[in-house]
Amino acid sequence: MAFDLVWQTGARRIFDALMANAQRSLDQRRGEGKSTKAEGLFKQVHKCIELLAADPRHTGLQTHAYYSLAHPYDRHQKVFEAYAQNRTPGAYRVFWCYGPGTGQITIIAITPHP
């Protein structure tokens, strides 16, 4: 089952900033040579979000419950953490939850792991 994505403002802002940095980097190198860290980071975060929308239980996401964030719609429901990167200093994580409606996932935050 594919899910529709709902974005919280902060998460959308971070995603758009990552995309803008990757595009700026791509424009500067004019598509020649090796991709930059900004391009690689955006590609990884984008893939993580695509996998979430397709199947939140995809094994590559290493999805698990995260208890330090409150669910934005129902405090009795769980918030989850998915890995956009792994084994990287400051690896990026995507925090999400089910809802607000059936067949929807809300992206709460996109942030580097402390």
C-alpha positions as CSV (number, residue, x, y, z in Angstrom):
1,M,0.0,0.0,0.0
2,A,1.4,3.4,-1.0
3,F,1.0,6.2,1.5
4,D,0.3,9.9,0.8
5,L,2.8,12.2,2.5
6,V,1.9,15.1,4.8
7,W,4.7,17.4,5.7
8,Q,5.2,19.5,8.8
9,T,6.6,22.9,8.0
10,G,10.0,22.4,9.5
11,A,10.5,19.1,7.8
12,R,9.5,20.5,4.4
13,R,11.8,23.5,4.9
14,I,14.8,21.2,5.6
15,F,14.0,19.0,2.6
16,D,13.7,22.0,0.3
17,A,17.0,23.4,1.7
18,L,18.8,20.0,1.1
19,M,17.3,19.9,-2.5
20,A,18.5,23.5,-3.1
21,N,22.0,22.8,-1.9
22,A,22.2,19.7,-4.1
23,Q,20.9,21.6,-7.1
24,R,23.3,24.5,-6.5
25,S,26.2,22.0,-6.2
26,L,25.2,20.2,-9.4
27,D,24.9,23.6,-11.3
28,Q,28.4,24.6,-10.1
29,R,30.1,21.5,-11.4
30,R,27.9,21.5,-14.5
31,G,27.2,17.7,-14.3
32,E,30.9,16.9,-14.7
33,G,32.9,14.8,-12.4
34,K,32.0,13.2,-9.1
35,S,28.9,14.2,-7.2
36,T,29.3,16.3,-4.1
37,K,28.4,15.5,-0.5
38,A,25.3,17.8,-0.8
39,E,24.1,15.9,-3.8
40,G,24.7,12.5,-2.1
41,L,22.9,13.6,1.1
42,F,19.9,14.8,-0.8
43,K,19.8,11.6,-2.8
44,Q,19.8,9.5,0.4
45,V,17.2,11.6,2.1
46,H,15.0,11.5,-1.0
47,K,15.3,7.8,-1.3
48,C,14.4,7.3,2.4
49,I,11.2,9.3,1.9
50,E,10.3,7.4,-1.3
51,L,10.7,4.1,0.6
52,L,8.6,5.4,3.5
53,A,5.8,6.3,1.1
54,A,6.0,2.9,-0.6
55,D,6.5,0.7,2.5
56,P,7.3,2.1,6.0
57,R,8.5,-1.3,7.0
58,H,11.2,-1.6,4.4
59,T,14.2,-3.3,6.0
60,G,16.7,-0.7,4.6
61,L,15.0,2.0,6.6
62,Q,15.6,0.3,10.0
63,T,12.4,1.9,11.2
64,H,11.8,1.8,14.9
65,A,9.7,3.7,17.5
66,Y,11.2,6.9,18.8
67,Y,9.9,8.1,22.2
68,S,11.5,11.6,22.5
69,L,9.1,13.3,20.1
70,A,5.4,13.8,20.7
71,H,2.9,12.6,18.0
72,P,1.4,15.7,16.5
73,Y,-2.2,14.3,16.2
74,D,-2.6,11.8,19.0
75,R,-0.3,11.6,22.0
76,H,-1.1,7.9,22.5
77,Q,0.3,7.0,19.1
78,K,3.9,6.3,18.2
79,V,6.5,8.4,16.4
80,F,9.0,6.5,14.3
81,E,12.6,7.1,13.2
82,A,13.9,5.9,9.8
83,Y,17.5,5.9,8.7
84,A,18.4,8.0,5.7
85,Q,22.1,7.3,6.4
86,N,24.0,4.8,8.4
87,R,27.5,4.5,9.9
88,T,28.2,8.2,9.1
89,P,29.1,10.9,11.6
90,G,25.9,13.0,12.0
91,A,23.9,10.5,9.9
92,Y,20.5,11.9,8.8
93,R,17.3,10.5,10.3
94,V,13.7,11.0,9.2
95,F,11.1,11.2,12.0
96,W,7.5,10.3,11.0
97,C,4.1,9.1,12.1
98,Y,1.0,7.6,10.7
99,G,-1.9,10.1,10.1
100,P,-3.7,12.4,10.2
101,G,-5.9,10.3,7.9
102,T,-6.0,6.7,6.7
103,G,-3.3,6.0,4.2
104,Q,-1.2,9.0,5.2
105,I,2.2,9.4,6.7
106,T,3.4,12.7,8.3
107,I,7.0,13.7,8.0
108,I,7.8,15.4,11.3
109,A,11.5,16.2,11.0
110,I,14.6,15.5,9.0
111,T,17.7,16.0,11.1
112,P,21.3,14.7,11.6
113,H,21.7,12.3,14.4
114,P,23.4,13.9,17.5
